[in-house]
Amino acid sequence: MQKTEIERVSYSVVEAAQSIGISSRTLWTLIREGKIATCRVKKRVLISTDVLRAFIQEQTKINGNP
């Protein structure tokens, strides 16, 4: 029986930080500064994959890369 892989649409703060190569502390700072949008589901704070991609793309442009 094959296991079907489900595409992730969001990550916890720790997972999101790991996925973009920064510490969770740095990510919490970015969240507090309003640079990263989050979604709350009860007590969980989630960050969508689209938000992470957009943030990385914007940082790439800000830092002078195409």
N, C-alpha and C positions, 0 to 999 in steps of 0.2 A: 504494500500500500504506500503510495506516494504522499508525502507531506506537502500540503499547499502552503506556500509562503504568502503572508499577508503584508502588503505594503504599509509601512508606518506613515502616519500623517502627523504625528506629534511625538515629542520626547519630554521626559522629565528634565528639570534643570540640569541635573548631573549628567544625564545622557546627552543632552544638547551641548553642554560644555565640552564633553569628550569628543563629540562628533565634529566640532569646529576647532578643536585643539587648544582650548583655553581652560582655565580653572573655573570651577563652579562659583567661586568667590568673585572672579572678574565678571562672570555672566550675571550674577545677582546685582553687581554694580551697574552694568549696562541696563538691566531691567529697571532699577530704581531711577536711572537717568532718563528713562523713556525711550531708549534706543532699541530695545527689543520688546515687542508686544507679547503678552502672555494670555493664556486662557485658564480660568479656574474651573475645576470640576470637583466640587465639594472642597476637600482640603488640598487636593493636588494642583500644582502649578505646572501647566503644560505649555510648550512652545511648538508651534507648527513648523513643519519642514519648509513650508513656503516662506515663513518669516526668517528662518535661518539662512536660506538661500539668498533672499533679498538683502539681508544684512551683509553677508559676505560679498555679494555683488557690489553693493554701495561702498563698502570699505575698499574694495579693489579700485573703484573709480576715484575715491577720495585720495588714495595713496598713489595716484598717477599711473596706474596700470590700465590697459584697455579693457 
